[in-house]
């Protein structure tokens, strides 16, 4: 072959879609933006997130049911404790009614009231309520409320509780009601 000769060649495109343009119009372009392994990981992640959401919703429902059950049990327990406490006071009511029936005799009325007071104090003590008795003790504002000051003859009685106007009570370590007291005050003359 000489350098001057023109070489002509023809290319036959045998791809099926290249020969039929209608196929090109019907061809679907895949929507995949990622490689197949990324798509698989993405679908696994979405499935795990969906399962986690379902599990969280299930746990939330169980938690709500547990709270409701706990509240109901607590309310029932409070009612039982209240009934037990009030049942003890019914004995006192019965005794007070008996004392009123015996009111014609002042001595028996006084004895009946004394018995009721003792019974009531016993019931309080059995439930953990103790009286606070700050008499002859230094005044403590954490346990007592000063309602008055009283002159005292000696300096050693200064700031000492000399009279309890109203008893205080505590339940265990917690103060229920502070005692109302008069505190001694020494004035040098």
C-alpha positions in Angstrom: 0.0 0.0 0.0 1.2 3.3 -0.8 1.1 6.3 1.4 -1.1 8.2 -1.0 -4.0 5.9 -1.1 -7.0 6.8 1.0 -8.1 4.0 3.3 -11.8 3.7 3.7 -13.3 1.5 6.3 -16.8 1.1 7.6 -17.8 0.4 11.2 -20.9 -1.8 11.9 -22.4 -1.0 15.3 -24.0 -4.3 16.3 -25.3 -3.1 19.7 -29.0 -3.8 19.8 -30.0 -0.5 21.0 -27.9 1.4 18.6 -29.8 -0.1 15.7 -33.3 0.6 17.1 -33.8 4.1 18.3 -37.1 3.2 19.9 -35.2 1.0 22.4 -33.1 4.1 23.3 -36.3 6.0 24.2 -37.6 3.1 26.4 -34.3 2.5 28.1 -34.4 3.1 31.9 -31.7 5.0 33.5 -31.1 3.5 37.0 -31.7 5.8 40.0 -28.8 4.4 41.9 -26.6 7.1 43.1 -24.3 4.9 45.0 -22.5 1.6 44.4 -24.5 -1.5 45.3 -22.7 -2.2 48.6 -23.5 1.3 49.8 -27.1 0.8 48.8 -27.1 -2.4 50.8 -25.6 -0.8 53.9 -28.1 2.1 53.6 -31.0 -0.3 53.5 -29.7 -2.2 56.4 -29.2 1.0 58.4 -32.8 2.2 57.6 -34.1 -1.2 58.7 -32.1 -1.0 61.9 -33.4 2.5 62.6 -37.0 1.4 62.0 -36.6 -1.6 64.3 -35.0 0.7 66.9 -37.9 3.1 66.6 -40.4 0.3 67.1 -38.4 -1.0 70.1 -38.3 2.5 71.7 -42.0 2.9 71.2 -42.7 -0.5 72.8 -40.4 0.4 75.7 -42.2 3.7 76.1 -45.6 2.0 76.3 -44.2 -0.5 78.8 -42.8 2.3 80.9 -46.1 4.2 80.9 -47.9 1.0 81.9 -45.4 0.4 84.7 -45.9 4.0 86.0 -49.6 3.6 86.0 -49.4 0.3 87.8 -47.0 1.8 90.3 -49.3 4.8 90.9 -52.3 2.5 91.5 -50.3 0.3 93.9 -49.1 3.4 95.8 -52.6 4.8 96.0 -53.9 1.5 97.3 -51.1 1.3 99.9 -51.9 4.9 101.1 -55.5 4.0 101.5 -54.7 0.9 103.5 -52.3 2.9 105.8 -55.0 5.6 106.2 -57.6 3.0 107.2 -55.2 1.4 109.7 -54.4 4.8 111.2 -58.1 5.9 111.4 -59.2 2.5 112.8 -57.0 3.2 115.9 -58.8 6.5 116.4 -62.2 4.9 116.4 -61.3 3.4 119.9 -60.8 6.9 121.1 -64.2 8.0 119.7 -65.9 5.1 121.4 -64.2 6.1 124.7 -65.2 9.7 124.4 -68.8 8.8 123.8 -68.7 6.6 126.9 -67.2 9.6 128.8 -70.0 11.8 127.7 -72.6 9.3 128.9 -70.9 9.3 132.3 -70.8 13.2 132.4 -73.1 13.3 135.3 -70.3 12.4 137.7 -67.4 14.9 137.3 -64.8 12.5 138.7 -65.7 9.7 136.2 -65.7 12.3 133.4 -62.3 13.4 134.4 -61.0 9.8 134.6 -62.6 9.0 131.2 -60.9 12.0 129.6 -57.6 11.1 131.2 -57.9 7.5 129.8 -58.7 8.8 126.3 -55.7 11.2 126.4 -53.5 8.3 127.5 -54.9 6.1 124.7 -54.5 8.8 122.1 -50.9 9.5 123.2 -50.2 5.7 123.0 -51.6 5.6 119.5 -49.4 8.5 118.4 -46.4 6.9 120.0 -47.1 3.5 118.3 -47.0 5.5 115.0 -43.7 7.1 115.8 -44.9 10.5 117.1 -43.0 11.7 120.1 -43.5 14.9 122.1 -40.8 17.6 122.1 -40.1 18.8 125.6 -37.6 21.7 125.6 -38.3 22.8 129.2 -35.1 23.8 131.1 -33.1 23.5 127.8 -31.4 26.3 125.9 -33.8 27.9 123.4 -33.5 26.2 120.0 -35.4 27.9 117.2 -35.1 24.7 115.1 -37.4 22.9 117.6 -39.4 25.7 119.3 -41.1 28.9 118.6 -40.7 31.7 121.2 -44.1 33.3 122.0 -42.9 35.3 124.9 -40.1 36.4 127.2 -40.2 36.0 130.9 -37.9 37.7 133.5 -35.7 35.3 135.4 -33.9 35.9 138.7 -30.6 34.2 137.7 -28.2 34.8 134.8 -27.9 31.0 134.3 -31.6 30.9 133.2 -31.0 33.5 130.4 -32.1 32.1 127.0 -33.4 29.0 128.7 -37.0 27.7 128.0 -38.9 28.3 131.3 -42.4 27.4 130.1 -44.0 25.3 127.4 -47.2 27.0 126.2 -48.0 24.3 123.6 -46.2 21.0 123.2 -44.3 20.2 120.0 -44.2 16.9 118.3 -41.8 15.0 116.0 -42.1 12.0 113.8 -38.8 10.2 113.9 -36.2 12.9 113.1 -38.7 15.2 111.4 -40.4 18.0 113.4 -44.2 18.0 112.9 -45.0 20.9 115.0 -42.6 23.2 116.9 -43.2 23.7 120.6 -44.5 27.2 121.6 -42.4 28.4 124.6 -41.5 31.3 126.8 -37.8 32.0 127.1 -36.1 33.3 130.2 -34.4 36.7 130.0 -32.1 38.0 132.7 -32.0 41.7 133.3 -29.3 43.0 135.6 -30.7 45.4 138.1 
